[in-house]
């Protein structure tokens, strides 16, 4: 049975990997201590349990304790995708929710003028993912309903907003395992949304796509939105580099050299971050500690405090230290309050134009 899962999974993940051949692509396994360290896809021994989200993969991660809430939101998303003839793949997550995966393809050459604008703005896959994600949400829900959906956190945006310039973001692989409260479950494909929550515990019941992976041409409206997103980011980055930082702040040290940290950092150290924000929280903390010029060994201790305050389901200490190592390899880091504000760590912005 595991041989079947391994072979089907290998063929499926290989197709995903081919969507973005230049993307660093990693996999991981579920161990007794949690998720293993990231390993190169080329060195994978199947079956695997986690993989990178692909550059051109948009995942709508719908998760809630109440299955009716999951079903209601997922139904609207699926109806919206089908109405616009977008091909998607529906999966159980192995947990409480569902993943709706849409694979994109940029239409090179169909609109030379748009291609030129994309090149000039240096649009990244992340911009296209965010633009497509927002486009589908805006089509699926009224403005008021969309605000409620976003406030409820029932759709986790972390699988879309991850940074292309970093190592990537993990997702449970199709056929991948999950263990919680001594219950072993699997991620499996669904042909339709069930009336009640489905939990796959028998490997014989695991379904992995065996069909050819279908990609969807990115529409012009999404491409234009992606251009706007990238231009805005480029503007912010230029402001950082010219010294007109949007939200640069100073750390002050007490006599024992312990930083008196900003409120958002204190919140991370006191409470950790919620599921879906843990990786972002590690990023914010790493940048803040590097910005304070704290010795690496001391910064590592703060990272341990942060990690212990977070839930460890699908999240390991390596993800925290990866951000710390990244920050401490850089000669200069730039601070912005934008991400802490988006995570709800700050009650309000004290910086104009955010």
KANOR-V997463 format. One record per backbone hydrogen bond with DSSP energy under -1.0 kcal/mol. CO is the residue of the C=O (numbers start at 1). NH is the residue of the N-H. E is the energy in kcal/mol with one decimal. If there is no record, write none. Layout:
CO_NH_E / CO_NH_E
//
This chain:
1_5_-2.1 / 2_6_-2.7 / 3_7_-2.3 / 4_8_-2.7 / 5_9_-2.6 / 6_10_-2.3 / 7_11_-2.0 / 8_12_-2.1 / 9_13_-3.0 / 10_14_-1.9 / 11_15_-1.4 / 12_16_-1.8 / 13_17_-2.7 / 14_18_-1.7 / 16_19_-1.3 / 17_20_-1.0 / 20_23_-2.0 / 25_41_-2.4 / 26_52_-1.5 / 27_39_-2.6 / 28_49_-2.2 / 28_50_-2.1 / 29_36_-2.9 / 31_34_-1.3 / 34_31_-3.6 / 39_27_-2.6 / 40_43_-1.4 / 41_44_-1.9 / 49_173_-1.9 / 50_28_-1.9 / 51_171_-2.4 / 54_57_-1.6 / 56_104_-3.2 / 58_102_-2.6 / 60_100_-1.8 / 61_156_-2.6 / 62_98_-2.3 / 66_70_-1.6 / 67_71_-3.1 / 68_72_-2.4 / 69_73_-2.2 / 70_74_-2.8 / 71_75_-2.3 / 72_76_-1.6 / 73_77_-2.0 / 74_78_-2.7 / 75_79_-2.8 / 76_80_-2.0 / 77_81_-2.4 / 78_82_-2.8 / 79_83_-2.2 / 80_84_-1.0 / 81_86_-2.9 / 82_85_-1.5 / 89_101_-2.8 / 90_190_-3.0 / 91_99_-2.1 / 97_93_-1.4 / 98_62_-2.3 / 99_91_-2.4 / 100_60_-2.7 / 101_89_-2.1 / 102_58_-3.2 / 103_216_-2.7 / 105_218_-2.0 / 106_108_-1.9 / 107_110_-1.6 / 111_115_-2.5 / 112_116_-2.1 / 113_117_-1.8 / 114_118_-2.5 / 115_119_-2.3 / 116_120_-2.6 / 117_121_-2.2 / 118_123_-2.0 / 124_128_-1.4 / 125_129_-2.6 / 126_130_-2.6 / 127_131_-2.4 / 128_132_-2.6 / 129_133_-2.7 / 130_134_-2.8 / 131_135_-2.1 / 132_136_-2.5 / 133_137_-2.1 / 134_138_-2.5 / 135_139_-1.6 / 136_140_-2.0 / 137_141_-2.0 / 142_146_-3.1 / 143_147_-2.0 / 144_148_-1.8 / 145_149_-2.6 / 146_150_-2.6 / 147_151_-2.3 / 148_152_-1.9 / 154_63_-2.9 / 157_160_-1.9 / 157_161_-2.5 / 163_166_-1.5 / 169_53_-2.5 / 171_51_-2.4 / 173_176_-3.2 / 176_187_-2.1 / 178_185_-2.9 / 180_183_-1.9 / 183_180_-1.8 / 185_178_-2.2 / 187_175_-1.5 / 188_92_-3.0 / 200_186_-2.0 / 202_205_-2.3 / 203_206_-1.1 / 207_189_-2.9 / 216_105_-2.5 / 219_223_-2.0 / 220_224_-2.9 / 221_225_-1.4 / 222_226_-2.4 / 223_227_-2.2 / 224_228_-1.9 / 225_229_-2.3 / 226_230_-2.5 / 227_231_-2.6 / 228_232_-2.1 / 229_233_-2.1 / 230_234_-2.9 / 231_235_-2.0 / 232_236_-2.2 / 233_237_-2.7 / 234_238_-2.3 / 235_239_-2.0 / 236_240_-2.3 / 237_241_-2.2 / 238_242_-1.6 / 239_244_-1.3 / 240_243_-1.2 / 243_245_-1.1 / 252_260_-3.0 / 254_257_-2.1 / 258_254_-1.5 / 259_261_-1.1 / 262_266_-2.3 / 263_267_-2.2 / 264_268_-1.6 / 265_269_-2.3 / 266_270_-2.2 / 267_271_-2.6 / 268_272_-2.1 / 274_277_-2.6 / 277_281_-2.7 / 278_282_-2.0 / 279_283_-1.9 / 280_284_-2.7 / 281_285_-2.5 / 282_286_-2.4 / 283_287_-2.3 / 284_288_-2.3 / 285_289_-2.5 / 286_290_-2.3 / 287_291_-2.7 / 288_292_-1.5 / 289_294_-2.0 / 290_293_-1.6 / 295_299_-2.6 / 296_300_-2.5 / 297_301_-1.2 / 298_302_-1.6 / 299_303_-2.1 / 300_304_-1.8 / 301_305_-1.8 / 302_306_-2.4 / 303_307_-2.7 / 304_308_-2.2 / 305_309_-1.1 / 307_310_-1.1 / 312_315_-1.7 / 316_319_-1.3 / 317_321_-2.5 / 318_322_-2.2 / 320_324_-1.7 / 321_325_-3.1 / 322_326_-2.0 / 323_327_-2.6 / 324_328_-2.3 / 337_341_-2.5 / 338_342_-2.3 / 339_343_-2.0 / 340_345_-2.7 / 341_344_-1.4
//
